[in-house]
Amino acid sequence: MIPERIVGSVGPYLLIEKRTYLGYPHVVWEKPVMPRTNEELVRVVVYLYPSEQDAVNGAKAGGTGFVVRLSTKLTWYDYAITNRHNILEFGARYVRVNTFNNKQPIEIFEGDWECSTTDDIAACELPLHRAHYDYHAILSEHLVTQQMAEDLTIGLGDDLFMVGRFINHDGKLKNTPVLRFGTIAMMPEEPIEVNKDEKQESFLIEIRTIPGFSGSPVFIHMPAESRSKDRDFKPNPADRQLLEQFGWLEKCLGIEWCRVKGETAKMPLFNGSTYHIQVTTGMSGCIPAWKIIDFLQTNDKFAMKRKEAEKQIMKENEVRKKQSPVELTGARPLSQQTTPKEGEPVGIPIPTRGQFERDLAKAVRKRDKK
């Protein structure tokens, strides 16, 4: 093999020196198929453990979660997302989050988890002191919806990467997630059968995974050139701007939840006996991100908490308006103006000297015209 070396770069393109079979050097511009990813995405991950002591010790138990931010007109809410089976079957209710405090790099709390009744998804709202945590939230608009999957022509062979917990080397002092890479092998046309009574809508993805990655976010990577000649590719203005700025687009495709089992093979031993091994398929299931959005928006407990929180925000805003030393000067329509109640003080604005002189000049001009 004739060696190659990188001699320069411009943006995502690399200037690579190659040699012919006769040894003559030449250079070519190449763009990596899978460029370096946004390192901020590693910070979306949190770790889950069965107990607080397991979280302190960094025990090889539990799973992965990640943070999603749901925005409303008044504020936003951060939720830790994972698989339902991590909570109900493995009891991994304790969340370990990195902090900005070097003396105490992690913080642990027991999540108040809500589990979906239709999908392998669970969520809990992050506590109010979340500003203390060192994490990055996936905005809800960066979760792939069914319409977005159609507009972005997401399909077979698209590049993926998963951010999760490599349980054999996951970081003891603080959470240190890893990335694993793969592709879409099948679109979610037919659900994966969990058992006779349960099926799960899923992308089938070819990606390497082991226990501990359950609950990891899966991202799709779309280079601009892979969509440049696709007439059906219709990104929204914000996504188009990102494509032009970075040369690629990344969205959260969904959440990893299972490995698809292969056949059981019978292997012979030297003494004449046999043993059984499970053949790996290399395939995993990824629950679509639109299922996460639907669960966060329709869960009664989360919806009630958001409603109460926004009522409180509106009350506080009204108090601040009354206590403000300034008054907004915009005029409401007559239909929206209210008259003060009996006994209620009436605020009469006092004009400045300039306003008085201008109003007086207008009145004099009107009188002179008459």
C-alpha positions as CSV (number, residue, x, y, z in Angstrom):
1,M,0.0,0.0,0.0
2,I,1.5,3.4,-1.0
3,P,1.2,5.8,2.0
4,E,-0.8,8.9,1.9
5,R,-0.5,12.0,4.0
6,I,-2.6,15.1,4.6
7,V,-0.7,18.3,3.6
8,G,-3.4,20.9,4.1
9,S,-7.1,21.6,4.6
10,V,-9.7,24.2,3.7
11,G,-13.0,23.9,5.6
12,P,-14.1,20.3,5.5
13,Y,-11.9,19.5,2.5
14,L,-8.5,17.8,2.9
15,L,-5.5,18.2,0.6
16,I,-4.0,14.7,0.4
17,E,-0.7,13.8,-1.1
18,K,-0.7,10.5,-3.0
19,R,1.7,8.6,-5.2
20,T,1.3,6.7,-8.4
21,Y,2.4,3.1,-8.7
22,L,5.7,4.5,-10.2
23,G,6.2,6.7,-7.2
24,Y,5.3,10.1,-8.7
25,P,3.6,12.4,-6.1
26,H,0.3,14.2,-6.8
27,V,-2.2,15.9,-4.6
28,V,-6.0,15.7,-4.6
29,W,-8.8,17.4,-2.6
30,E,-11.1,15.0,-0.7
31,K,-13.9,15.4,1.7
32,P,-14.2,12.8,4.5
33,V,-17.4,10.8,4.3
34,M,-18.0,11.2,8.0
35,P,-16.4,14.5,9.2
36,R,-15.7,15.3,12.8
37,T,-18.9,15.7,14.7
38,N,-20.0,18.5,17.0
39,E,-18.4,17.8,20.3
40,E,-21.2,19.6,22.2
41,L,-23.4,16.6,21.4
42,V,-21.4,14.4,23.9
43,R,-22.8,16.7,26.6
44,V,-26.4,15.7,26.0
45,V,-25.8,12.3,27.7
46,V,-26.5,11.5,31.3
47,Y,-25.9,8.1,33.1
48,L,-28.5,6.0,34.9
49,Y,-27.9,3.7,37.9
50,P,-30.0,1.4,40.1
51,S,-28.9,3.2,43.3
52,E,-27.2,6.3,44.5
53,Q,-24.2,4.3,45.7
54,D,-23.9,2.6,42.3
55,A,-23.8,6.1,40.8
56,V,-21.1,7.3,43.2
57,N,-19.0,4.2,42.5
58,G,-19.6,4.2,38.8
59,A,-20.9,0.6,38.9
60,K,-21.3,-1.4,35.7
61,A,-25.0,-1.3,35.8
62,G,-27.9,0.8,34.4
63,G,-28.1,2.6,31.1
64,T,-27.9,5.8,29.2
65,G,-30.2,8.9,29.0
66,F,-30.1,12.3,27.3
67,V,-31.6,15.7,27.8
68,V,-34.3,17.2,25.5
69,R,-35.5,20.8,25.8
70,L,-39.2,21.5,25.2
71,S,-39.9,25.2,24.5
72,T,-43.2,27.1,24.9
73,K,-44.1,30.7,24.4
74,L,-43.1,31.7,27.9
75,T,-40.2,29.4,28.9
76,W,-38.6,26.0,28.3
77,Y,-38.4,22.7,30.2
78,D,-35.5,20.2,30.3
79,Y,-36.3,16.5,30.4
80,A,-34.0,13.4,30.8
81,I,-35.1,10.8,28.3
82,T,-34.3,7.1,28.4
83,N,-35.9,3.7,27.8
84,R,-38.9,2.5,29.9
85,H,-37.1,-0.9,30.4
86,N,-34.2,0.9,32.1
87,I,-36.6,2.2,34.7
88,L,-39.1,-0.7,35.2
89,E,-36.9,-3.7,34.5
90,F,-33.4,-2.6,35.7
91,G,-34.6,-0.1,38.3
92,A,-32.1,2.6,37.0
93,R,-33.9,5.5,38.5
94,Y,-30.9,7.5,39.6
95,V,-29.5,10.1,37.2
96,R,-25.8,11.1,37.3
97,V,-25.1,14.5,35.7
98,N,-21.8,16.3,35.2
99,T,-21.5,19.7,37.0
100,F,-19.3,22.8,36.6
101,N,-17.8,22.3,40.0
102,N,-14.3,20.7,39.7
103,K,-14.4,19.7,43.4
104,Q,-17.7,17.9,42.9
105,P,-17.8,17.0,39.2
106,I,-21.0,14.9,39.3
107,E,-24.3,15.3,41.0
108,I,-26.9,12.5,41.5
109,F,-30.7,12.6,42.0
110,E,-33.5,10.2,41.8
111,G,-35.7,11.0,38.8
112,D,-39.5,11.3,39.1
113,W,-40.0,9.1,36.1
114,E,-43.0,8.9,33.8
115,C,-43.2,5.9,31.5
116,S,-45.0,5.7,28.1
117,T,-47.7,3.0,27.9
118,T,-47.2,2.6,24.1
119,D,-43.4,2.9,23.5
120,D,-40.2,2.0,25.3
121,I,-39.7,5.6,26.4
122,A,-39.5,7.2,29.9
123,A,-38.8,10.8,31.0
124,C,-38.3,12.9,34.1
125,E,-38.0,16.7,34.4
126,L,-34.6,17.9,35.6
127,P,-34.6,19.6,39.0
128,L,-34.8,23.4,39.3
129,H,-31.1,23.8,40.1
130,R,-30.3,22.7,36.5
131,A,-28.1,25.8,35.9
132,H,-25.6,24.0,38.2
133,Y,-25.3,21.1,35.7
134,D,-22.9,20.9,32.9
135,Y,-25.0,19.5,30.1
136,H,-26.3,20.4,26.6
137,A,-29.9,19.9,25.7
138,I,-31.3,18.8,22.3
139,L,-33.8,21.4,21.3
140,S,-37.2,19.8,20.4
141,E,-37.0,21.3,16.9
142,H,-33.9,19.2,16.3
143,L,-35.8,16.0,16.9
144,V,-36.9,14.4,13.6
145,T,-40.6,14.5,13.0
146,Q,-42.5,12.4,10.4
147,Q,-42.8,15.5,8.1
148,M,-39.2,16.3,8.6
149,A,-38.1,12.8,7.6
150,E,-40.0,13.3,4.4
151,D,-38.7,16.8,3.7
152,L,-35.1,15.8,4.4
153,T,-35.5,12.6,2.3
154,I,-34.2,10.5,5.2
155,G,-33.7,6.9,4.0
156,L,-31.7,3.8,3.6
157,G,-27.9,4.1,3.9
158,D,-27.9,7.5,5.6
159,D,-25.0,7.9,8.0
160,L,-25.7,7.7,11.8
161,F,-23.8,8.1,15.0
162,M,-24.9,7.2,18.6
163,V,-23.7,8.9,21.8
164,G,-23.8,6.7,24.8
165,R,-22.3,5.0,27.8
166,F,-19.6,2.4,27.1
167,I,-20.1,0.6,30.3
168,N,-16.6,-1.0,30.4
169,H,-14.9,2.4,30.3
170,D,-17.5,5.1,30.9
171,G,-15.7,7.5,33.3
172,K,-15.5,7.1,37.1
173,L,-14.9,10.7,38.1
174,K,-17.4,12.2,35.6
175,N,-19.5,11.0,32.7
176,T,-17.4,10.4,29.6
177,P,-19.7,9.2,26.8
178,V,-18.4,7.7,23.5
179,L,-19.6,7.7,19.9
180,R,-20.5,4.7,17.7
181,F,-21.2,4.9,14.0
182,G,-23.5,3.2,11.6
183,T,-26.3,3.5,8.9
184,I,-30.0,3.2,8.5
185,A,-30.7,-0.4,7.4
186,M,-34.6,-0.3,7.3
187,M,-37.2,2.4,7.7
188,P,-39.9,2.1,10.3
189,E,-42.4,0.5,8.1
190,E,-43.0,-2.7,10.1
191,P,-42.6,-2.7,13.9
192,I,-40.1,-4.9,15.7
193,E,-41.8,-7.7,17.7
194,V,-40.8,-7.5,21.4
195,N,-43.1,-10.5,22.3
196,K,-46.4,-11.9,21.2
197,D,-48.4,-9.0,22.7
198,E,-46.0,-6.1,22.1
199,K,-44.5,-4.5,19.1
200,Q,-42.3,-1.4,18.8
201,E,-42.2,1.1,15.8
202,S,-38.5,1.4,15.0
203,F,-35.8,2.2,12.5
204,L,-33.6,-0.8,12.0
205,I,-30.0,0.5,12.2
206,E,-26.7,-1.2,11.6
207,I,-24.6,0.1,14.5
208,R,-22.4,-1.6,17.1
209,T,-23.9,-1.7,20.6
210,I,-23.6,-3.6,23.9
211,P,-25.6,-3.5,27.2
212,G,-25.3,0.0,28.7
213,F,-26.2,1.9,25.5
214,S,-29.9,1.5,26.0
215,G,-31.4,4.9,26.0
216,S,-28.7,6.5,23.8
217,P,-29.6,9.3,21.3
218,V,-29.1,8.4,17.7
219,F,-28.2,11.2,15.3
220,I,-28.4,11.3,11.5
221,H,-25.6,13.0,9.6
222,M,-26.6,14.6,6.2
223,P,-23.8,16.1,4.1
224,A,-24.9,18.8,1.7
225,E,-23.6,17.1,-1.4
226,S,-25.6,14.0,-0.6
227,R,-28.8,16.0,-1.1
228,S,-27.7,18.6,-3.6
229,K,-29.3,16.9,-6.6
230,D,-32.3,15.6,-4.8
231,R,-35.4,17.6,-5.9
232,D,-37.5,16.2,-3.1
233,F,-35.1,17.6,-0.5
234,K,-36.9,20.5,1.2
235,P,-35.2,21.8,4.3
236,N,-36.7,24.6,6.3
237,P,-34.9,28.0,6.2
238,A,-33.0,27.4,9.5
239,D,-31.8,24.0,8.3
240,R,-30.8,25.4,4.9
241,Q,-28.7,28.0,6.7
242,L,-26.9,25.3,8.7
243,L,-26.2,23.3,5.5
244,E,-24.7,26.4,3.9
245,Q,-22.7,27.3,7.0
246,F,-21.3,23.9,8.0
247,G,-21.7,21.7,4.9
248,W,-23.8,19.2,6.7
249,L,-26.9,18.8,8.9
250,E,-27.4,16.7,12.0
251,K,-30.7,15.8,13.7
252,C,-31.7,13.4,16.4
253,L,-33.3,10.4,14.7
254,G,-34.4,8.7,17.8
255,I,-33.5,6.6,20.8
256,E,-31.7,3.2,20.8
257,W,-33.6,0.5,22.7
258,C,-32.6,-3.0,21.6
259,R,-30.3,-5.4,19.8
260,V,-31.9,-7.7,17.3
261,K,-30.9,-11.3,18.2
262,G,-29.6,-13.8,15.7
263,E,-29.9,-17.5,15.6
264,T,-28.5,-19.7,18.3
265,A,-25.6,-21.8,17.0
266,K,-24.4,-25.2,18.5
267,M,-20.6,-25.3,18.8
268,P,-18.7,-28.6,19.4
269,L,-16.1,-29.0,22.1
270,F,-13.0,-31.2,22.0
271,N,-14.5,-33.7,24.5
272,G,-17.4,-34.4,22.2
273,S,-20.0,-32.2,24.0
274,T,-21.5,-29.0,22.6
275,Y,-22.4,-25.5,23.8
276,H,-24.7,-22.9,22.4
277,I,-23.8,-19.3,21.5
278,Q,-26.0,-16.4,20.3
279,V,-25.0,-15.2,16.9
280,T,-24.8,-11.4,16.7
281,T,-26.6,-9.6,13.9
282,G,-25.1,-6.2,14.2
283,M,-28.6,-4.7,14.0
284,S,-30.3,-2.5,16.6
285,G,-33.7,-0.8,17.0
286,C,-34.1,2.9,17.1
287,I,-37.4,4.4,18.3
288,P,-38.3,7.4,16.1
289,A,-37.8,10.8,17.7
290,W,-41.4,11.9,16.9
291,K,-42.4,9.3,19.6
292,I,-40.4,11.3,22.2
293,I,-42.1,14.6,21.2
294,D,-45.5,13.0,21.3
295,F,-44.9,11.6,24.8
296,L,-43.6,14.8,26.3
297,Q,-46.5,16.8,24.8
298,T,-49.3,14.4,25.7
299,N,-48.3,13.1,29.2
300,D,-50.9,14.4,31.6
301,K,-48.4,15.0,34.5
302,F,-45.9,16.9,32.4
303,A,-48.7,19.0,30.8
304,M,-50.2,19.9,34.2
305,K,-46.8,20.9,35.6
306,R,-46.1,23.1,32.6
307,K,-49.6,24.7,32.9
308,E,-49.1,25.5,36.6
309,A,-45.6,26.9,36.0
310,E,-46.7,29.2,33.2
311,K,-49.6,30.5,35.3
312,Q,-47.1,31.4,38.0
313,I,-44.8,33.1,35.4
314,M,-47.8,35.2,34.1
315,K,-48.6,36.3,37.7
316,E,-45.0,37.3,38.3
317,N,-44.9,39.2,35.1
318,E,-48.1,41.1,36.1
319,V,-46.5,42.0,39.5
320,R,-43.3,43.2,37.8
321,K,-45.4,45.4,35.4
322,K,-47.2,47.1,38.4
323,Q,-43.9,47.6,40.2
324,S,-42.1,48.9,37.2
325,P,-41.0,52.6,37.4
326,V,-41.8,53.1,33.7
327,E,-45.0,52.7,31.7
328,L,-45.2,51.4,28.2
329,T,-46.5,54.0,25.8
330,G,-48.2,51.8,23.2
331,A,-51.9,52.5,22.7
332,R,-54.5,49.8,23.0
333,P,-57.6,49.7,20.8
334,L,-60.6,51.3,22.3
335,S,-62.3,47.9,22.6
336,Q,-59.5,46.7,24.9
337,Q,-59.3,49.8,27.1
338,T,-60.9,49.5,30.5
339,T,-62.3,52.2,32.8
340,P,-61.2,52.3,36.5
341,K,-63.5,50.9,39.1
342,E,-65.1,53.2,41.7
343,G,-62.6,54.1,44.4
344,E,-59.6,52.9,42.3
345,P,-56.9,55.5,41.8
346,V,-56.5,56.9,38.3
347,G,-53.1,57.4,36.9
348,I,-53.0,60.7,35.0
349,P,-49.9,61.2,32.9
350,I,-48.1,64.5,33.4
351,P,-46.8,66.0,30.1
352,T,-43.3,67.3,29.8
353,R,-42.6,70.9,28.9
354,G,-41.8,69.9,25.3
355,Q,-45.1,67.9,25.0
356,F,-47.1,70.8,26.4
357,E,-45.5,73.4,24.0
358,R,-46.1,71.1,21.0
359,D,-49.8,70.5,22.0
360,L,-50.3,74.2,22.5
361,A,-48.8,75.0,19.1
362,K,-51.1,72.5,17.4
363,A,-54.1,74.1,19.2
364,V,-53.1,77.6,18.1
365,R,-52.7,76.5,14.5
366,K,-56.2,74.9,14.5
367,R,-57.7,78.1,16.0
368,D,-55.9,80.3,13.3
369,K,-57.3,78.1,10.5
370,K,-60.8,78.7,11.8
